[in-house]
Amino acid sequence: MSSIPQSSTAGLHPQPAWRAARQRRILLAAMEVLRAEPERGISMDRIAAAAGVGKATLYRYFGTKEALLRACLQEVIDELGTRMEAAEESAAAPPDRLRGILACMAETFSQHLLPLRLVTRHHRELDEAWRWWVRDARQRLVTVLRRHFERGMASGDYNAVDLALVPHMVMGMIRSGVTHTELPAGALSERIAAFVLRACGGKAKERSA
């Protein structure tokens, strides 16, 4: 996974390797606890126990629940962005690149982003903050989608696409599908890809027919 934000106590100097490793262990433990039991909200006691550290140590790395949750979100977005970029830069044809991008999105939204969102509902102070964090974080994902459609239009694989709207629509379909249906992530991403490819037309339509 990608690197995580340093704690507010890290100062201007890089963390020692042992401290960075411990911080990462705490973060990954927190993500697993929150993913497995989102309905219980953020329990710093449970997270400290899962990471194998004392509660005081946990607070030295993440001074508040807000700091911990935001670090979890940033880690998930960084990892998803990296996977989406790799799918887009592959040598596959545009329709297959799109399927790869959407598969990454559906899997991550289902396994990580939805549970993290559910966690915030148990903490009123985090509920509003979450919306702002996601608004900032989603730009990287939208950028990958926009580049995908730009390249598909340039190659003639797609007809004209509204680049200001369609990337956001695709993200909305993934988010709504994960939230409001019981489809497995793989089936969800395939159905959305088929819909988008039909809408884009061009060579993409011919290949998917």
CORVENLIN-V500256 format. One record per run of one state. SS is the DSSP state (2 for helix, 1 for strand, 0 for the rest). FROM is the first residue (numbers start at 1). LEN is the number of residues. If there is no record, write none. Layout:
ss->[SS	SS]
from->[FROM	FROM]
len->[LEN	LEN]
This chain:
ss->[0	2	0	2	0	2	0	2	0	2	0	2	0	2	0	2	0	2	0	2	0]
from->[1	17	37	38	41	44	52	55	62	65	89	94	121	124	156	166	181	185	201	202	209]
len->[16	20	1	3	3	8	3	7	3	24	5	27	3	32	10	15	4	16	1	7	1]
